[in-house]
Amino acid sequence: MVGLVLVSHSKKLAMALRELVLQMAGPDLPIAIAAGVGEDFEELGTDAVHISEVLQPFLEGDGAVVLMDLGSAILSAETALELLDTSVVADPRTKLRLCPAPIVEAAISAAVQASAGASLDDVVREANAALVPKAAQLGASVESQSAAPVPVATPTGNENLVEFDAVIENPHGLHARPAATLVQLVNRFQSDVQLTNQTGHRGPSSGRSLTGVSLLQARKGDSVRFSICGADAEQAAEHLKQLAAMHFGEAAESEVPLPAAPAKSAAAQPLRQGALGGVGASEGIAIGRALALNAAIPLADEGEQGSPKEELEKLSNALAQVAKDLKSEAAPRGAAAEILAAQALILSDPVLLDAVRSKISVQKVSAARAWREESAKLASSYSEMEDEYMRARAADVRDISASVLRAIVGESQIAKIQPDPPAILVTTELLPSEAMACDPKCVLGVLASAGSATAHAAILMRTLGIPMVVGAGGVNSAQLGPETVVAIDGASGEVWIDPSESELKKVRERQEQLLSERAALESAKRDPAFTRDGQRIEILANVGNAADAVQARENGAEGVGLLRTEFVYLKSKQMPTEDEQTASLISVLAGMGPGPVVIRTPDVGADKPLSYLPVAEEHNPFLGVRGLRLSFRHPAFFLSNLKAILRSGSANSHDVWIMFPMVTSPEELQQARIFADDAHAALEREGKPHCWPVKLGMMVEVPAAALLAERFAQIADFFSIGTNDLTQYVMAAERGNADLAPLQDTTHPAVLRSIQLICKGADAVGCHVSVCGDAASDPVAAALMVGAGVRSLSVRPNQVAAIKAQVRRFSIGELQTLAADAMKMDNSANVRKLAGGFLQREH
Amino acid sequence: MDTFKLEQARSWILTAAAALEKNSALLCDLDAAIGDGDHGANMARGFSAVVKKMETNPPADIGALFKSVGMTLLSTVGGAAGPLYGGFFLELGKQTVGKQELDAAMLVSILEAGLADIKRRGKAELGDKTIVDALTPAIETMKGAGSDVAAATRAAAETARDAAVKTIPLLARKGRASYLGERSIGHQDPGATSTALLMESLAEVSAKA
């Protein structure tokens, strides 16, 4: 693999950059630092001799790209080349390339390319083009002949071409991390992969180039075409589709998704040509009387002006008051929490505060006026920005500005906005604090003459389910009397002032249709999933943090099939106490709905080491001391885990099930049950409330456990199949090894047979079986596993609805036939072909 | 005096180290005006490391001495002066392998080789407001000053000192100072100044022989 050498004046800078790079490129990349000078290289400067020592080993491998900051770093690096021992290579410049690109951008680009196994020439080319996406983003041009990403190859025409489209669902689009993941996957295949952003009309770009992918500027919602050409095109396409479905590796960490803004071009027919139009900002239809919003919120009277000292004090009291109010907003979560955090930043913005304070002390104006004028300046500088998202932040500034003004003059927060009788609020721009104050029971809708569909207020209205149209420039609230009837369509942006009878009738019809569609969607989400022939399939969710838990509940999961507790353990540097573990677990459980919660004891080991539980380095950590095996070696820690789980369940009387990972042999499970008994007994002695009895079960991921399923079913209360590890162990193909990708597929007949065996063993004694591996979220694998006997799937929180819908399409009989046929195949590619054809047919 | 001996070469470096130490603040001030303000500290640190190295490991000939000075400067100066002066002394070392003494003509020729290395490495030309602006005229003066080492180096030192002052009106075209553009005009170049100090030290030790 081509390496990377970072030459900098500052050791700290280089080390931080290395951290940034490794986050993108993974730990295998050879990356070396030659930075600083003097004792321990702690002083600023460069040392040519040291650089040459760092460079020397790279002469023997695939070479390295050398990136330098500036000045002496360049001179020293050049000098270092002259100091190298050239007995290995006659001309060191063939192996070590000093690259003129900016060090941070180039390090990231080069690292991604290098970690994907690219040649030195390609890595250098990618590094040299590193400034291009940044320049494009900022609308500047980079004048450099070498600044061109890996060129797009022209297909010869008669090669194997596979194409598919994927819609980008990542909240921030294909930004650096998902783009890097994509480039790394593309580089594992021989085929040429071209990407075109069909929505943004950018590309084609080579999928081998981070720069190329970045230049697509693919944002959330954009459709990207993948054109794959070459001998392994089909295989590449299959993997790329999977990656796209997993949001390019961001699936697990994606935030609670915000309700999407309705599309600007609504499918609905306009009811009247020339009807007042705005932009739909929150879907839904509202019909009702118009009410000017500012009628509800009177403007503040500034009061008497004091001395500058008094005014400064008023200001800091007000700032403190608002900051406190923001924190105490009744525990908002998701969208609201982010918005409040963004606003809190404005409160401590040094540029703004310095300007306000100097105005008060130098120009001797009142705190209220200084604050109003300066915050208005800041808001207008936002509203002049090019980027729509940034422009929309102006409303946040205005909003927080209004809160601070109210605090300066001694008024409290806005009370709930509850028009009686219910009404459609008309305003210029809805501010977030006003949006939060809206009561959905009485606020039928909001009509704003300005504003943006991406503003925080719009997001809040979507969360509250209140229809809103923004940017309806022709609307003037002053002209609307108390008797005026207004109708708005928050999807299409249409607005009717005093609509005619026939218009009103059509709007009502549209409203009813929308409501019944919503009700249908809602019940599809909430209702359990039955196959067409009436077999119930339980759909649970895998949860790793509090946000997942909320998302799972809101998407209609019937419970939690896997709560990974690693979050409690991996984040801390020392062993968390039993109380700390309990508190962490309670915080996640708080967001969960009814239904069972399967909590897995820590699944750590040499592959996921904890600093406070040192494990010996192992040649093959996946076959080493991990999961339950590690737990047994640290009995006190294990006991504290179990006690914490039992205690956490009693706080909201959850139906807690405890699951042990990496069980191989029946006596291990018996041993683990004894630990659980001990935990219960200890809690009894200590008089601590906890849940008991609880179900005690195991992950089935080791082939030995699958083969002994019948025996295990007698001593386990439930099984959960971990398909990732089961596949890796059955197929003897390590998960991370891309060369073995075709063997890592859960749909392989050998794995399907193992799953069938597990289900049979469990069914004999009525032991509950679920699947908590990634395969449960894969529609093809899920269908096959149900066919093999699985009746419960635990899926990613955002897949709950999709998998329920899938289940409802088929009958058990068909799926059993499909699975039986699949088990007769020779490899997973054939299984996928068979199942893919089956799933696409009408049923 | 007709020759420049190993003992004088050693003294040159020790004297230069003392001079750089003494003038460290001056060089830093000059650098602060048009650069990052560390040239004096960097040079002092580099030469003090050189002195330490010479004490623990006394070189056997002039070539070994200069090579050791060059390597030590490369790894201890830190700023651009590290590779520039380091490369300069390495080049001097290459030209004097195994030598115990040099005559005036050889001294001129090795300094010329050193200057060529600095120009190649730093890509600097006369008038760019760098070391080159002091070193080039100094060597020219030495060339025309006859075969007496003491007299030739004295003349060279005077020239170097004047030349360093003459960098004041120049516009910097290399290094950190070049970022300042027009604002670099009106300040004396720290690199040319440290070169003048080196030449002054050379003249001092040559006179004592």
Interface residues (C-beta under 8 A of the other chain):
Chain A: H9 V37 G38 E43 L44 G45 T46 D47 A48 V49 H50 G71 S72 L75 S76 E78 T79 L83
Chain B: D38 N42 R45 M71 L74 S75 T76 V77 G78 G79 A80 A81 G82 P83 L84 G86 G87 R121 G122 G175 R176
